[in-house]
Amino acid sequence: MNKKALTLIETYSKSLVDVAFEHNLVDIFKEEISSLLKIFAETPLGDTLASEDLGHSEKAELVDTLKMGSHPFLQNFLEVIKYNEREALLEDILRWSREVLSNRCNEYRLDIEVASPLSDQQKERLKATAETKFAIAIGEVNEVQKPEVIGGFILKANNKVIDTSIKSQLQQLKMNLK
């Protein structure tokens, strides 16, 4: 990503975050941005909007579809994105906005790496553990399944890590035997 695109992403994100705080809509914006990002994650929408093969009118229609059911301020924001032809940057703008919103609220994303899926109760317990051990508020919880973890879990939030995985324990044992 070039410097101009990064500057545009930061500028649009700052505007969206400022509106959320000015109008006390932080929780609503976090929820709606997460919903939009889920759409980007589950579909090829990001690639489609970034494609040079698609005309502006087709991209505008896709953005209009995203506006449905959104808060009026978020609809206005998407309209500005469309008007300024910044559809290709929309996913990055939303991702950056979610990050800035969370950071300004002193909430951090928790990544949990596990070998097999966790139940909701297990996620909540690990979230509580991370909040206590890292002394931070956890916003979003992201579960990543990695078979190489073998067992246990790896918690990552705010550049801190708790690693109880069998993989790391085996590596530690191997180092101790050398």
C-alpha positions in Angstrom: 0.0 0.0 0.0 1.4 3.4 -1.0 1.7 6.4 1.3 -1.2 8.3 -0.4 -3.6 5.4 0.1 -2.5 5.1 3.8 -3.0 8.8 4.3 -6.5 8.6 2.7 -7.4 5.5 4.9 -6.3 7.4 8.1 -8.1 10.6 7.1 -11.4 8.8 6.4 -11.1 6.6 9.5 -10.4 9.6 11.7 -13.5 11.4 10.3 -15.7 8.3 11.0 -14.3 7.8 14.5 -14.7 11.5 15.3 -18.4 11.4 14.3 -18.9 8.3 16.5 -17.5 10.1 19.5 -19.2 13.4 18.8 -22.6 11.9 18.7 -22.0 9.2 21.4 -22.5 6.4 18.8 -19.3 4.4 19.6 -21.0 1.1 20.4 -23.4 1.4 17.4 -20.5 2.2 15.1 -18.3 -0.6 16.4 -21.1 -3.1 15.9 -22.0 -1.9 12.4 -18.4 -1.7 11.3 -17.8 -5.3 12.6 -20.9 -6.4 10.6 -19.6 -4.7 7.4 -16.2 -6.3 7.9 -17.8 -9.7 8.4 -19.3 -9.2 4.9 -15.9 -8.4 3.5 -14.4 -11.5 5.2 -17.1 -13.8 3.9 -17.3 -12.6 0.4 -14.9 -11.3 -2.3 -16.4 -7.8 -1.9 -13.0 -6.2 -1.1 -11.4 -7.6 -4.3 -14.5 -6.6 -6.3 -14.4 -3.0 -5.1 -10.6 -2.8 -5.7 -11.0 -4.3 -9.2 -10.2 -2.0 -12.1 -12.5 -4.1 -14.3 -15.6 -2.9 -12.5 -17.0 0.6 -13.3 -17.8 3.2 -10.8 -21.5 2.8 -11.2 -21.3 -1.0 -10.4 -19.1 -0.2 -7.3 -21.6 2.5 -6.2 -24.4 -0.1 -6.4 -22.5 -2.4 -4.1 -21.8 0.4 -1.6 -25.5 1.3 -1.7 -26.3 -2.3 -0.8 -24.0 -2.0 2.3 -25.8 1.2 3.3 -29.1 -0.7 3.8 -30.0 -0.9 7.5 -27.0 1.1 8.6 -27.1 4.1 11.0 -27.8 7.4 9.0 -24.3 8.7 9.9 -22.7 5.6 8.6 -24.9 5.8 5.5 -23.7 9.4 4.9 -20.1 8.2 5.4 -20.6 5.5 2.7 -22.2 8.1 0.4 -19.0 10.2 0.8 -16.9 7.2 0.0 -19.0 6.6 -3.1 -19.0 10.2 -4.2 -15.2 10.5 -3.9 -14.7 7.1 -5.6 -12.8 5.5 -2.7 -14.6 2.2 -2.8 -11.4 0.3 -3.3 -10.2 1.6 0.2 -13.4 0.9 2.0 -12.4 -2.4 3.7 -9.1 -0.9 4.9 -10.9 2.2 6.1 -13.4 0.2 8.1 -10.7 -2.1 9.5 -8.6 1.0 10.5 -11.7 2.7 12.0 -12.5 -0.4 14.1 -9.0 -0.4 15.4 -9.0 3.3 16.3 -12.4 3.1 17.9 -11.2 0.2 20.1 -8.0 1.9 21.0 -9.7 5.2 21.9 -12.0 3.2 24.2 -9.0 1.3 25.6 -10.3 -2.0 24.3 -8.1 -4.4 22.5 -8.8 -7.4 20.2 -8.0 -10.8 21.7 -6.7 -13.4 19.3 -7.0 -16.9 20.6 -5.1 -19.6 18.8 -6.3 -23.2 19.5 -6.1 -26.6 17.8 -9.9 -27.2 17.9 -13.0 -25.0 18.2 -13.9 -23.4 21.6 -17.3 -23.2 23.1 -18.7 -19.7 23.9 -18.2 -20.5 27.6 -14.5 -21.3 27.0 -14.1 -18.1 25.0 -15.6 -16.0 27.8 -13.3 -17.7 30.4 -10.2 -17.0 28.2 -11.4 -13.5 27.6 -11.7 -12.9 31.4 -8.2 -14.5 31.9 -6.7 -12.2 29.3 -8.4 -9.1 30.8 -6.9 -10.0 34.2 -3.4 -11.1 33.1 -3.0 -8.3 30.6 -4.8 -5.6 32.7 -6.7 -4.4 29.6 -10.3 -4.4 28.4 -11.0 -6.9 25.7 -13.4 -5.9 22.9 -13.5 -8.3 20.0 -12.5 -11.9 20.4 -11.0 -13.6 17.4 -10.6 -17.4 17.4 -8.0 -18.8 15.1 -7.7 -22.6 14.6 -4.2 -23.8 14.2 -3.7 -27.6 14.3 0.0 -27.1 15.0 -0.8 -25.7 18.5 -1.7 -29.4 19.3 -3.3 -28.5 22.6 -3.7 -25.6 25.0 -4.0 -22.1 23.7 -2.2 -18.9 22.7 -3.7 -15.6 23.8 -2.5 -12.4 22.0 -3.7 -8.9 22.8 -2.0 -5.4 22.9 1.4 -6.9 21.9 1.3 -9.3 24.9 1.2 -13.1 24.7 0.2 -16.0 26.9 1.3 -19.3 25.4 0.2 -22.6 27.0 0.3 -24.6 23.9 1.7 -28.1 23.8 3.8 -27.0 20.8 5.7 -24.4 22.8 6.0 -26.7 25.8 7.6 -29.3 23.5 9.9 -26.7 22.1 10.9 -25.6 25.6 11.6 -29.2 26.6 13.7 -29.7 23.4 15.8 -26.6 24.3 16.3 -27.8 27.9 17.6 -31.2 26.7 20.3 -29.6 24.5 
